[in-house]
Every structure is written in C-alpha cells, then in structure tokens.
C-alpha cells in the first residue's frame, strides 16, 4: 500500500511525478502536475472568492439550461495530449481550473475529468508565480490538450481575456474590461456584462 504524504515538504519539487503519486498526497496545499512537475497553487483571497462566486452563479444558470456539466475547483482534470485513458502511473498532467465545462459524461468519473474540457476558466491571483502559471504554463497545457476556449480573469485590471482554439492554436480576442460585454464564441448565448463580475 502506498505511503500517504501529508507534508508538502516531504516532496522533492525538482523530481517528476505521476498521477499515481499525486493520489497519495493529502497535504494542506493544493497542487497540480504539469508534465510531471509539481506546481503548488496560491491560496485564494476574498477578491478571488467574490469573483468566483459571481461567475459560479452565471455559469451554473447557463450550463444547467444547456445540459452541460460545470465543475469548480478543487476538481482534478487529467490532461492527455496523445492517447486517451492513460494509466495512472503514466499520466503526467493534472490541473484544477477554477471552472471547467464538459459536454459529455464520458469525460467524467468519480475522481474528476478525464479529458480536456470544452471551456476552462482561471481567475488570477496577485502573486507573480500564479501569473506565470496561468499566463504561460496553463495556456500551453490547455492549447496542446485541445481545450476549445480558455478564459483568464484578471481581478486587478478588471478584465477578461478569451482565447479560442483555431487550427490547434489559441487566438486571443480583444480584452474585455470596464463595462464591456463578455460574449463566448463557443457558447453564443453565454453573455454578460463584465461589471457583473467585478462590481465592488
């Protein structure tokens, strides 16, 4: 039986791990695996939680009406860039989007998502490590995995960046800020004013 790790300091952040290893961690800190490397996620503050709650209400209403499947962090999504249903000991990437939307129960199981969601949304944290994680690393992960639409929510600029997948590459739309209208290319009826998310 595998040893359960309860202290993040017992892990070597320079080593590579798999999803099988990941399942043995029961630490206070939330973690992800990016191509086998551990990424420790930032703690969320009140601003993040306020935005999260408002987005949750909007997304929940829309996805229920469209019979889509909405999940929010902490919810593991295993990313497979080549063959599907890779064994736990060969799976190297596990992420926890703030929100992920799926269109089929075949991509879901008790432990989480088992393929790229249609839509992934990340709310940035003020810490620089998180900015690099969301803006570079997760961008590349989601693009390679085939996530059709990726939103980056920037609390301090009060803006939302939307990327859509075209010919296996993300194309960025004009940032939506101030009183702009958020309009999802993937889900045309998913539309709301950005003020609804960032209001004080």
Secondary structure as GFF3:
##gff-version 3
##sequence-region A 1 200
A	DSSP	three_ten_helix	8	10	.	.	.	ID=ss1
A	DSSP	alpha_helix	19	22	.	.	.	ID=ss2
A	DSSP	beta_strand	31	34	.	.	.	ID=ss3
A	DSSP	beta_strand	37	40	.	.	.	ID=ss4
A	DSSP	alpha_helix	46	65	.	.	.	ID=ss5
A	DSSP	beta_strand	69	72	.	.	.	ID=ss6
A	DSSP	beta_strand	77	78	.	.	.	ID=ss7
A	DSSP	three_ten_helix	88	90	.	.	.	ID=ss8
A	DSSP	beta_strand	94	95	.	.	.	ID=ss9
A	DSSP	beta_strand	99	102	.	.	.	ID=ss10
A	DSSP	three_ten_helix	105	107	.	.	.	ID=ss11
A	DSSP	beta_strand	108	109	.	.	.	ID=ss12
A	DSSP	beta_strand	112	113	.	.	.	ID=ss13
A	DSSP	beta_strand	119	123	.	.	.	ID=ss14
A	DSSP	alpha_helix	128	132	.	.	.	ID=ss15
A	DSSP	pi_helix	133	138	.	.	.	ID=ss16
A	DSSP	alpha_helix	139	145	.	.	.	ID=ss17
A	DSSP	beta_strand	149	154	.	.	.	ID=ss18
A	DSSP	beta_strand	159	166	.	.	.	ID=ss19
A	DSSP	beta_strand	169	172	.	.	.	ID=ss20
A	DSSP	beta_strand	176	177	.	.	.	ID=ss21
A	DSSP	beta_strand	181	183	.	.	.	ID=ss22
A	DSSP	beta_strand	191	193	.	.	.	ID=ss23
A	DSSP	alpha_helix	195	198	.	.	.	ID=ss24
###
